[in-house]
Amino acid sequence: MYPVSAALLAALSTPHQVVVRVDGFLAGVPTVTDLPIEGGSVTVDRGSKVRRTLSLTVADPAYLPWDAEDPLAVYGQQLVVSRGIKFPDGTVELCPLGTFRLDEPSGDVDMGPVTLTGKTLEAAVQDDRFTAPRSTAGYASTVAAITALIQETLPGAVVVNLTAGSRDQACAVVVWDAQADRWDAVGQLATSMHAECYVDVLGRFVIADVPDLFTATPVWDVAEGPTGNLIAASRKLARAGVYNAVVASGESAVSGVPPVSAMVQDTDPTSPTRWGGPYGRVPRFYSSGLLTSSAQCSAVAASMLRDAIAPNVETSISSLPNPALEAGDCLRLTYVGGRQERVLAQSFSVPLDVEGDFSLTLRGSKAEPA
């Protein structure tokens, strides 16, 4: 979760004045200040290649672009979006929601409104497919290779490694073909160090540990009741997407590495998904030329298994909006009657107007101790 004040978090559960700010830039130069928007939302989805997407409307048709240099055109123009609170004493605290390249402005030329859509900068890396075969040869580490792939597309991009401990490692030599998806290559490199990569609200490319519900600390409490912030909740449990073993393998003809593999199973005798128990045997398979030893295969398989055995409990809640949330954050839900559980934020949309709904899809479920 983006760091915000305790006062802002407390105010989310009480009547408050919402403040939204949208500023435009082209090549770092301001083009429009405090764009007068009519409404919209920022959607955040951990399961999507592009983590954050923007949709908003501007009532004034004068903002509809006609020329390449217009503030809301699609030739490198970006919007920086924030939402926050104006406190009774007049002070304002804003929380960034992301920096978005503009993808598609449209609208009636006389009447408006102007509708805008945008994406965070994973999309720029994804667009920049390899025009020739691309190798990881010569890079000292996996993070160095990730950084190079991103900065070849965006030379000024900031890449931050937030993985715990010493996850960065020597990078195996692999080759991607011409026309291959550059962002997929970044994802494969991140997975090889059992991490994920995404663009955060500050526009940085972050390499972070895969969220683990069983070790995560809740960053926000969502509670039912007259003084709570939980409006409604629904719950669905499914087998789909839940595995109790992961087989990871690697082979690289480029580096001459022989085939290696490792299988990690859910062996906890108390687990409802234990391998060979009533749940059955449901393996997941993963293969990458970046895995060059059985130890690497085992580490990646163990990391994937932690996510794979998480209960596929899809809890959809409607809450008072919290603009500081990030996908993958751990939340604590408290229901009427006292039942509590920890869940991970999988996807949600932050409204850019006062009356907009704030709906979250949450994954996993870990009961809080009584």
Secondary structure, 3 states (H helix, E strand, C coil): CCCCCHHHHHHCCCCCEEEEEEEEEECCEEEECCCCEEEEEEEEECCCCCCEEEEEEECCHHHCCCCCCCCCCCCCEEEEEEEEEECCCCCEEEEEEEEEEEEEEEECCCCCCEEEEEECCHHHHHHCCCCCCEECCCCCCHHHHHHHHHHHHCCCCCEEECCCCCCCCCCCCCEECCCCCHHHHHHHHHHHCCEEEEECCCCCEEEEECCCCCCCCCCEEEECCCCCCEEEEEEEEECCCCCCEEEEEEEECCCCEEEEEEEEECCCCCCCCCCCCCCCCCEEEEECCCCCCHHHHHHHHHHHHHHHCCCEEEEEEEECCCCCCCCCCEEEEECCCCCEEEEEEEEEEEECCCCCCCEEEEEEEEECCC
